[in-house]
């Protein structure tokens, strides 16, 4: 099987220190949100793992929270408050000028579970080195994957800057 190695390779990568991490902090309206997003370079792909807590919840079973999740081009999150929290995070990371949802920074959504979210996925849209110094943003609404330029994902509720980590082999 050609792709069989992935499963064992992913397991071994997770046992190693990631190449980069973003420490996520909530806005002044959602100060309790916190978490980490880890980036592991795997040959030509990146394994991304997000662990977030204290996200907004909804008791309505038919409106379980889904949060848009993107890499933005800005090099800082900026202010936690004001009319537009995390304005310094800029727009979606989109070096090839692609339409949404084909920006390099467009990521799968986070599904809230009693205020927590865990996500892990593999992507070839970028290399870890391409994201260093950029920001990860969590939005209050889900991404509709259609509306230009950013999927009508709503307010920015949490943000973190992607920082490199020294990695032991």
C-alpha positions as CSV (number, residue, x, y, z in Angstrom):
1,X,0.0,0.0,0.0
2,X,1.5,3.3,-1.1
3,X,0.1,5.5,1.7
4,X,0.4,2.9,4.5
5,X,3.4,4.6,6.0
6,X,1.4,7.7,7.0
7,X,-0.2,6.1,10.0
8,X,3.0,5.0,11.6
9,X,4.8,8.3,10.5
10,X,2.1,10.5,12.1
11,X,2.4,8.6,15.4
12,X,6.1,9.0,15.4
13,X,5.8,12.7,14.6
14,X,3.4,13.3,17.5
15,X,6.0,11.8,19.9
16,X,8.5,14.6,18.8
17,X,8.4,18.3,19.7
18,X,6.5,20.3,17.1
19,X,8.3,22.7,14.8
20,X,6.1,25.6,15.8
21,X,3.3,26.6,18.2
22,X,0.7,29.4,18.5
23,X,-0.5,30.2,22.1
24,X,-4.1,31.1,21.7
25,X,-5.7,33.8,23.9
26,X,-9.3,35.1,23.8
27,X,-10.5,38.7,23.2
28,X,-11.7,40.9,26.1
29,X,-15.2,39.6,25.4
30,X,-13.9,36.0,25.6
31,X,-10.9,36.3,28.0
32,X,-11.3,32.7,29.2
33,X,-10.5,31.2,25.8
34,X,-7.0,29.7,25.7
35,X,-5.2,26.9,23.9
36,X,-2.4,25.9,21.6
37,X,-2.0,25.1,17.9
38,X,1.0,22.9,17.1
39,X,2.6,22.6,13.7
40,X,4.7,19.5,12.7
41,X,6.5,19.4,9.4
42,X,6.3,16.0,7.7
43,X,8.2,15.9,4.5
44,X,5.9,17.8,2.1
45,X,2.9,18.0,4.5
46,X,2.2,19.7,7.8
47,X,0.4,18.0,10.6
48,X,-1.7,20.7,12.5
49,X,-3.0,19.9,16.0
50,X,-5.3,22.4,17.8
51,X,-6.3,22.1,21.5
52,X,-8.6,24.9,22.7
53,X,-10.7,25.3,25.9
54,X,-13.3,27.7,27.2
55,X,-15.0,28.4,23.8
56,X,-18.5,29.8,23.8
57,X,-21.2,27.1,24.2
58,X,-24.8,26.8,23.0
59,X,-27.4,24.6,24.8
60,X,-29.4,24.2,21.6
61,X,-28.5,20.8,20.1
62,X,-29.2,22.1,16.6
63,X,-26.8,25.0,17.0
64,X,-23.8,23.3,18.4
65,X,-20.9,25.8,18.0
66,X,-18.7,25.6,14.9
67,X,-15.8,28.1,14.7
68,X,-14.0,29.3,11.7
69,X,-10.2,28.7,12.0
70,X,-7.6,30.4,9.8
71,X,-4.0,31.4,9.5
72,X,-3.8,35.2,9.0
73,X,-1.0,37.1,7.4
74,X,-0.5,39.6,10.2
75,X,2.6,39.3,12.5
76,X,0.7,40.3,15.7
77,X,-2.7,39.8,17.1
78,X,-3.0,43.4,18.4
79,X,-5.6,44.7,20.7
80,X,-7.9,42.3,22.5
81,X,-10.7,44.9,22.7
82,X,-12.4,47.5,20.6
83,X,-14.7,47.3,17.7
84,X,-12.5,44.9,15.9
85,X,-10.4,42.7,18.2
86,X,-7.1,41.3,16.8
87,X,-7.2,43.7,13.8
88,X,-3.4,43.5,13.5
89,X,-3.8,39.8,12.5
90,X,-4.7,41.1,9.1
91,X,-6.4,39.1,6.4
92,X,-6.2,35.4,5.6
93,X,-2.7,34.1,4.6
94,X,-3.1,34.1,0.8
95,X,0.2,34.5,-0.9
96,X,-1.1,33.1,-4.2
97,X,-4.1,35.4,-4.4
98,X,-6.6,32.5,-4.5
99,X,-10.3,32.9,-3.9
100,X,-11.7,31.7,-0.5
101,X,-11.6,28.8,0.6
102,X,-8.4,28.1,-1.4
103,X,-6.2,30.5,0.6
104,X,-3.2,28.8,2.1
105,X,-4.5,30.0,5.5
106,X,-8.0,28.4,5.2
107,X,-8.2,25.6,7.7
108,X,-11.0,23.1,8.7
109,X,-13.4,24.4,11.3
110,X,-13.2,23.7,15.0
111,X,-16.2,21.9,16.4
112,X,-17.1,23.0,19.9
113,X,-17.7,20.2,22.5
114,X,-18.8,21.7,25.9
115,X,-16.4,24.6,25.4
116,X,-13.5,22.5,24.2
117,X,-12.2,21.8,20.7
118,X,-9.6,19.4,19.4
119,X,-8.6,19.1,15.8
120,X,-5.8,17.4,13.9
121,X,-5.4,17.4,10.2
122,X,-2.8,17.0,7.5
123,X,-2.3,19.7,4.9
124,X,0.0,20.5,1.9
125,X,-1.1,24.1,1.5
126,X,2.0,25.4,3.3
127,X,5.2,24.5,5.1
128,X,5.7,25.3,8.7
129,X,8.4,27.8,7.7
130,X,5.8,29.7,5.7
131,X,3.7,30.3,8.8
132,X,6.3,31.4,11.3
133,X,5.4,34.9,12.6
134,X,1.9,34.7,11.2
135,X,-1.2,34.5,13.3
136,X,-3.9,31.9,14.0
137,X,-7.4,33.3,14.5
138,X,-10.6,31.6,15.8
139,X,-13.8,33.3,14.7
140,X,-17.2,33.3,16.5
141,X,-19.1,31.8,13.5
142,X,-18.6,29.0,11.1
143,X,-17.0,29.6,7.8
144,X,-19.5,29.3,4.9
145,X,-16.6,28.4,2.5
146,X,-18.2,30.7,-0.2
147,X,-18.4,34.4,0.8
148,X,-15.4,36.4,-0.3
149,X,-12.9,37.2,1.0
150,X,-13.2,35.3,4.3
151,X,-16.3,33.1,4.5
152,X,-18.5,35.4,6.5
153,X,-16.9,33.9,9.7
154,X,-17.7,36.8,12.0
155,X,-16.0,38.3,15.0
156,X,-12.4,37.3,15.9
157,X,-12.7,35.8,19.3
158,X,-9.2,34.4,19.9
159,X,-5.7,34.7,18.3
160,X,-2.1,33.6,18.7
161,X,1.2,34.2,16.9
162,X,2.9,31.2,15.4
163,X,6.4,30.9,16.9
164,X,9.2,28.4,16.0
165,X,10.3,25.7,18.4
166,X,13.7,24.0,18.5
167,X,13.0,20.4,17.6
168,X,15.1,17.4,18.7
169,X,15.1,14.5,16.3
